[in-house]
Amino acid sequence: MKQSILKALARVKSHEFTKEFKNFEFETKFDLTKRVKLNASNFLRKIEKRFTAGSNFILCKVRGGDKLVTKVAFFAKGNVEYSFFKYRGARMLKVKKHKIIKGIPFNIFKNVEQLLIDKEDFAKKLSRFRRRFRKHKYFLVDVKETIKRLGLEKFGGTGTMIKTRVKDFVLDARDGRIYAVAISFCESGGRLQKQLEVEYSGYLNGGFGDFKKENEKQIICRTLELSEHIYKFLPWMLKPSVERKFEFVNKVAP
């Protein structure tokens, strides 16, 4: 592997990248079929085998899959979805509005997204991980007070789930863009949602000739290209999906 690519992968692992359109999330979703008997980590290992020498898409393994297990509570107010959770002990409130774009060969989400992080927790618990938030549109707030001010508790929660997520990054050698390939197992109401998500995560500055900054069409096309690259490897284990986690929890809530 070329020295320039090795250096680029090291930068990805160190989260030395940022993101265009920080207030948007571009991602595809796939349900894992009943034929998948593996846990999240082992299924990610299976996905990793799709990335071989000679491909434009270069795997950047994350140690331990950056495994995250967290409880998520959902709220809805109008057409806005709120999810409350803790990341490495820090309280967060994710704010989303969803939009689906019809793409070829899959549909792709283009979600408006903001991240509200408790300012006290950010200072105390996330000092080692500050780089990870460069790609997000985030605000430091008093999360408890924000939930109260928004009146979310008055609406009542839609439901809760336990989310187990593992991921790797993938670098596109043509333009320096980075994608997260994540496996999430979400349990709620005795049911389990198992999904693969391919999400645009950001880009590396410099050294990639095919990069067109803030070109939404290029981002969408290559997110879809990477998604197809993975899907063709395991079509019997993956089913294109547009089911959000919020919808899953709402569906199984008592």
TINUVO-679137 format. One record per residue (C-alpha): x, y, z negated; residue number from 0. Coordinates in nm, 2 decimals. Last residue first. Layout:
+--------+--------+--------+-----+
!     px !     py !     pz !  nr !
+--------+--------+--------+-----+
!      X !      Y !      Z ! NUM !
...
+--------+--------+--------+-----+
***
This chain:
+--------+--------+--------+-----+
!     px !     py !     pz !  nr !
+--------+--------+--------+-----+
!  -4.66 !  -0.15 !  -2.43 ! 253 !
!  -4.38 !  -0.01 !  -2.21 ! 252 !
!  -4.29 !  -0.24 !  -1.92 ! 251 !
!  -4.38 !  -0.01 !  -1.63 ! 250 !
!  -4.26 !   0.31 !  -1.81 ! 249 !
!  -3.93 !   0.15 !  -1.87 ! 248 !
!  -3.89 !   0.04 !  -1.51 ! 247 !
!  -4.01 !   0.38 !  -1.38 ! 246 !
!  -3.75 !   0.57 !  -1.60 ! 245 !
!  -3.48 !   0.33 !  -1.48 ! 244 !
!  -3.56 !   0.43 !  -1.13 ! 243 !
!  -3.69 !   0.18 !  -0.87 ! 242 !
!  -3.58 !   0.28 !  -0.52 ! 241 !
!  -3.45 !  -0.06 !  -0.43 ! 240 !
!  -3.25 !  -0.25 !  -0.16 ! 239 !
!  -3.22 !  -0.62 !  -0.26 ! 238 !
!  -2.89 !  -0.77 !  -0.35 ! 237 !
!  -2.79 !  -1.13 !  -0.42 ! 236 !
!  -2.88 !  -1.29 !  -0.08 ! 235 !
!  -2.72 !  -1.00 !   0.10 ! 234 !
!  -2.39 !  -1.04 !  -0.08 ! 233 !
!  -2.10 !  -0.93 !   0.15 ! 232 !
!  -2.33 !  -0.73 !   0.38 ! 231 !
!  -2.45 !  -0.53 !   0.08 ! 230 !
!  -2.10 !  -0.41 !  -0.02 ! 229 !
!  -2.01 !  -0.25 !   0.32 ! 228 !
!  -2.37 !  -0.14 !   0.35 ! 227 !
!  -2.34 !   0.07 !   0.03 ! 226 !
!  -2.01 !   0.20 !   0.15 ! 225 !
!  -2.16 !   0.32 !   0.47 ! 224 !
!  -2.46 !   0.47 !   0.29 ! 223 !
!  -2.24 !   0.67 !   0.07 ! 222 !
!  -2.04 !   0.76 !   0.38 ! 221 !
!  -2.34 !   0.90 !   0.56 ! 220 !
!  -2.48 !   1.09 !   0.26 ! 219 !
!  -2.14 !   1.26 !   0.19 ! 218 !
!  -2.09 !   1.34 !   0.55 ! 217 !
!  -2.44 !   1.49 !   0.59 ! 216 !
!  -2.39 !   1.70 !   0.27 ! 215 !
!  -2.08 !   1.87 !   0.40 ! 214 !
!  -1.96 !   2.06 !   0.10 ! 213 !
!  -1.60 !   2.03 !   0.21 ! 212 !
!  -1.53 !   1.84 !   0.54 ! 211 !
!  -1.26 !   1.59 !   0.46 ! 210 !
!  -1.12 !   1.39 !   0.76 ! 209 !
!  -0.76 !   1.50 !   0.71 ! 208 !
!  -0.70 !   1.38 !   0.35 ! 207 !
!  -0.39 !   1.52 !   0.19 ! 206 !
!  -0.53 !   1.78 !  -0.05 ! 205 !
!  -0.79 !   1.79 !  -0.33 ! 204 !
!  -0.94 !   1.46 !  -0.45 ! 203 !
!  -1.32 !   1.42 !  -0.42 ! 202 !
!  -1.63 !   1.36 !  -0.63 ! 201 !
!  -1.86 !   1.09 !  -0.77 ! 200 !
!  -2.09 !   0.98 !  -0.49 ! 199 !
!  -2.30 !   0.70 !  -0.63 ! 198 !
!  -2.34 !   0.33 !  -0.54 ! 197 !
!  -2.58 !   0.17 !  -0.79 ! 196 !
!  -2.62 !  -0.21 !  -0.85 ! 195 !
!  -2.92 !  -0.31 !  -1.06 ! 194 !
!  -3.05 !  -0.55 !  -1.31 ! 193 !
!  -3.37 !  -0.46 !  -1.49 ! 192 !
!  -3.45 !  -0.69 !  -1.78 ! 191 !
!  -3.79 !  -0.74 !  -1.95 ! 190 !
!  -3.86 !  -0.80 !  -2.32 ! 189 !
!  -4.01 !  -0.46 !  -2.36 ! 188 !
!  -3.69 !  -0.29 !  -2.24 ! 187 !
!  -3.35 !  -0.42 !  -2.13 ! 186 !
!  -3.13 !  -0.25 !  -1.88 ! 185 !
!  -2.84 !  -0.42 !  -1.70 ! 184 !
!  -2.64 !  -0.18 !  -1.50 ! 183 !
!  -2.37 !  -0.25 !  -1.24 ! 182 !
!  -2.18 !   0.05 !  -1.11 ! 181 !
!  -1.99 !   0.13 !  -0.80 ! 180 !
!  -1.87 !   0.49 !  -0.85 ! 179 !
!  -1.76 !   0.67 !  -0.53 ! 178 !
!  -1.46 !   0.89 !  -0.46 ! 177 !
!  -1.40 !   1.12 !  -0.16 ! 176 !
!  -1.04 !   1.15 !  -0.03 ! 175 !
!  -1.15 !   1.20 !   0.33 ! 174 !
!  -1.03 !   0.90 !   0.53 ! 173 !
!  -0.89 !   0.68 !   0.24 ! 172 !
!  -1.24 !   0.66 !   0.08 ! 171 !
!  -1.16 !   0.58 !  -0.28 ! 170 !
!  -1.38 !   0.34 !  -0.47 ! 169 !
!  -1.43 !   0.36 !  -0.85 ! 168 !
!  -1.53 !   0.08 !  -1.08 ! 167 !
!  -1.83 !   0.03 !  -1.31 ! 166 !
!  -1.98 !  -0.14 !  -1.61 ! 165 !
!  -2.32 !  -0.05 !  -1.76 ! 164 !
!  -2.52 !  -0.20 !  -2.05 ! 163 !
!  -2.84 !   0.00 !  -2.11 ! 162 !
!  -3.08 !  -0.07 !  -2.40 ! 161 !
!  -3.42 !   0.08 !  -2.32 ! 160 !
!  -3.67 !   0.32 !  -2.46 ! 159 !
!  -4.02 !   0.44 !  -2.38 ! 158 !
!  -4.22 !   0.71 !  -2.23 ! 157 !
!  -4.16 !   0.93 !  -2.53 ! 156 !
!  -4.43 !   1.14 !  -2.67 ! 155 !
!  -4.54 !   1.47 !  -2.51 ! 154 !
!  -4.51 !   1.65 !  -2.85 ! 153 !
!  -4.16 !   1.50 !  -2.89 ! 152 !
!  -4.05 !   1.68 !  -2.56 ! 151 !
!  -4.15 !   2.02 !  -2.69 ! 150 !
!  -3.88 !   2.19 !  -2.48 ! 149 !
!  -3.77 !   2.39 !  -2.79 ! 148 !
!  -3.76 !   2.07 !  -3.01 ! 147 !
!  -3.55 !   1.88 !  -2.76 ! 146 !
!  -3.32 !   2.19 !  -2.73 ! 145 !
!  -3.29 !   2.22 !  -3.11 ! 144 !
!  -3.17 !   1.86 !  -3.14 ! 143 !
!  -2.94 !   1.90 !  -2.84 ! 142 !
!  -2.77 !   2.21 !  -2.98 ! 141 !
!  -2.61 !   2.32 !  -2.65 ! 140 !
!  -2.30 !   2.27 !  -2.43 ! 139 !
!  -2.40 !   2.29 !  -2.06 ! 138 !
!  -2.31 !   2.05 !  -1.79 ! 137 !
!  -2.30 !   2.05 !  -1.41 ! 136 !
!  -2.09 !   1.74 !  -1.38 ! 135 !
!  -1.77 !   1.66 !  -1.19 ! 134 !
!  -1.54 !   1.82 !  -1.44 ! 133 !
!  -1.71 !   1.61 !  -1.71 ! 132 !
!  -1.46 !   1.32 !  -1.70 ! 131 !
!  -1.17 !   1.56 !  -1.76 ! 130 !
!  -1.30 !   1.63 !  -2.11 ! 129 !
!  -1.26 !   1.27 !  -2.22 ! 128 !
!  -1.00 !   1.29 !  -2.50 ! 127 !
!  -1.18 !   1.59 !  -2.66 ! 126 !
!  -1.51 !   1.40 !  -2.65 ! 125 !
!  -1.59 !   1.33 !  -3.01 ! 124 !
!  -1.55 !   1.64 !  -3.22 ! 123 !
!  -1.58 !   1.93 !  -2.97 ! 122 !
!  -1.84 !   1.76 !  -2.76 ! 121 !
!  -2.03 !   1.64 !  -3.07 ! 120 !
!  -2.06 !   2.00 !  -3.19 ! 119 !
!  -2.17 !   2.13 !  -2.85 ! 118 !
!  -2.44 !   1.87 !  -2.80 ! 117 !
!  -2.43 !   1.79 !  -2.43 ! 116 !
!  -2.69 !   1.89 !  -2.18 ! 115 !
!  -2.64 !   1.73 !  -1.84 ! 114 !
!  -2.81 !   1.86 !  -1.52 ! 113 !
!  -2.94 !   1.67 !  -1.23 ! 112 !
!  -3.13 !   1.74 !  -0.91 ! 111 !
!  -3.16 !   1.40 !  -0.74 ! 110 !
!  -3.07 !   1.31 !  -0.38 ! 109 !
!  -3.16 !   0.94 !  -0.38 ! 108 !
!  -3.08 !   0.73 !  -0.07 ! 107 !
!  -3.29 !   0.50 !   0.14 ! 106 !
!  -3.11 !   0.23 !   0.32 ! 105 !
!  -3.00 !   0.13 !   0.67 ! 104 !
!  -3.01 !   0.41 !   0.77 ! 103 !
!  -3.15 !   0.68 !   0.55 ! 102 !
!  -3.49 !   0.81 !   0.42 ! 101 !
!  -3.41 !   1.07 !   0.16 ! 100 !
!  -3.56 !   1.02 !  -0.19 !  99 !
!  -3.60 !   1.31 !  -0.43 !  98 !
!  -3.59 !   1.30 !  -0.81 !  97 !
!  -3.58 !   1.58 !  -1.06 !  96 !
!  -3.35 !   1.51 !  -1.35 !  95 !
!  -3.24 !   1.64 !  -1.70 !  94 !
!  -2.99 !   1.43 !  -1.90 !  93 !
!  -2.99 !   1.50 !  -2.27 !  92 !
!  -2.67 !   1.40 !  -2.45 !  91 !
!  -2.56 !   1.32 !  -2.81 !  90 !
!  -2.19 !   1.24 !  -2.85 !  89 !
!  -2.10 !   0.90 !  -3.00 !  88 !
!  -1.91 !   0.77 !  -2.71 !  87 !
!  -2.20 !   0.87 !  -2.49 !  86 !
!  -2.52 !   0.89 !  -2.68 !  85 !
!  -2.86 !   0.89 !  -2.52 !  84 !
!  -3.17 !   1.11 !  -2.44 !  83 !
!  -3.33 !   1.09 !  -2.10 !  82 !
!  -3.55 !   1.37 !  -1.95 !  81 !
!  -3.75 !   1.35 !  -1.63 !  80 !
!  -3.90 !   1.65 !  -1.47 !  79 !
!  -4.21 !   1.64 !  -1.26 !  78 !
!  -4.43 !   1.77 !  -1.54 !  77 !
!  -4.27 !   1.68 !  -1.87 !  76 !
!  -4.14 !   1.33 !  -1.90 !  75 !
!  -3.94 !   1.17 !  -2.18 !  74 !
!  -3.71 !   0.87 !  -2.19 !  73 !
!  -3.51 !   0.73 !  -2.47 !  72 !
!  -3.18 !   0.55 !  -2.39 !  71 !
!  -2.99 !   0.32 !  -2.62 !  70 !
!  -2.62 !   0.27 !  -2.52 !  69 !
!  -2.37 !   0.01 !  -2.41 !  68 !
!  -2.09 !   0.14 !  -2.19 !  67 !
!  -1.82 !  -0.06 !  -2.03 !  66 !
!  -1.55 !   0.14 !  -1.86 !  65 !
!  -1.52 !  -0.16 !  -1.63 !  64 !
!  -1.28 !  -0.31 !  -1.88 !  63 !
!  -1.01 !  -0.09 !  -1.72 !  62 !
!  -1.14 !   0.08 !  -1.42 !  61 !
!  -1.05 !  -0.08 !  -1.09 !  60 !
!  -0.98 !   0.16 !  -0.79 !  59 !
!  -1.10 !  -0.03 !  -0.48 !  58 !
!  -1.00 !   0.12 !  -0.14 !  57 !
!  -1.27 !   0.19 !   0.12 !  56 !
!  -1.12 !   0.25 !   0.46 !  55 !
!  -1.05 !  -0.12 !   0.48 !  54 !
!  -0.72 !  -0.27 !   0.59 !  53 !
!  -0.65 !  -0.47 !   0.28 !  52 !
!  -0.96 !  -0.61 !   0.10 !  51 !
!  -1.25 !  -0.47 !  -0.10 !  50 !
!  -1.54 !  -0.72 !  -0.11 !  49 !
!  -1.37 !  -0.92 !  -0.39 !  48 !
!  -1.45 !  -0.63 !  -0.63 !  47 !
!  -1.82 !  -0.71 !  -0.59 !  46 !
!  -1.76 !  -1.04 !  -0.76 !  45 !
!  -1.57 !  -0.88 !  -1.05 !  44 !
!  -1.87 !  -0.65 !  -1.09 !  43 !
!  -2.09 !  -0.95 !  -1.12 !  42 !
!  -1.87 !  -1.08 !  -1.39 !  41 !
!  -1.90 !  -0.76 !  -1.59 !  40 !
!  -2.28 !  -0.74 !  -1.56 !  39 !
!  -2.35 !  -1.10 !  -1.66 !  38 !
!  -2.37 !  -1.37 !  -1.39 !  37 !
!  -2.69 !  -1.57 !  -1.30 !  36 !
!  -2.77 !  -1.38 !  -0.98 !  35 !
!  -3.01 !  -1.59 !  -0.78 !  34 !
!  -3.30 !  -1.39 !  -0.93 !  33 !
!  -3.20 !  -1.10 !  -0.72 !  32 !
!  -2.99 !  -0.80 !  -0.83 !  31 !
!  -3.19 !  -0.48 !  -0.74 !  30 !
!  -3.01 !  -0.24 !  -0.52 !  29 !
!  -2.98 !   0.14 !  -0.56 !  28 !
!  -2.83 !   0.42 !  -0.35 !  27 !
!  -2.69 !   0.74 !  -0.49 !  26 !
!  -2.64 !   1.11 !  -0.43 !  25 !
!  -2.66 !   1.32 !  -0.75 !  24 !
!  -2.70 !   1.70 !  -0.73 !  23 !
!  -2.61 !   1.99 !  -0.96 !  22 !
!  -2.24 !   1.94 !  -0.90 !  21 !
!  -2.28 !   1.99 !  -0.52 !  20 !
!  -1.92 !   1.92 !  -0.45 !  19 !
!  -1.73 !   1.73 !  -0.71 !  18 !
!  -1.40 !   1.73 !  -0.91 !  17 !
!  -1.10 !   1.51 !  -0.94 !  16 !
!  -0.82 !   1.43 !  -1.18 !  15 !
!  -1.02 !   1.16 !  -1.35 !  14 !
!  -0.70 !   0.98 !  -1.46 !  13 !
!  -0.80 !   0.67 !  -1.28 !  12 !
!  -0.87 !   0.88 !  -0.97 !  11 !
!  -0.53 !   1.05 !  -1.00 !  10 !
!  -0.36 !   0.71 !  -1.01 !   9 !
!  -0.55 !   0.60 !  -0.71 !   8 !
!  -0.42 !   0.91 !  -0.52 !   7 !
!  -0.06 !   0.83 !  -0.62 !   6 !
!  -0.10 !   0.47 !  -0.49 !   5 !
!  -0.25 !   0.61 !  -0.17 !   4 !
!   0.04 !   0.84 !  -0.11 !   3 !
!   0.29 !   0.55 !  -0.18 !   2 !
!   0.13 !   0.34 !   0.09 !   1 !
!   0.00 !   0.00 !   0.00 !   0 !
+--------+--------+--------+-----+
***
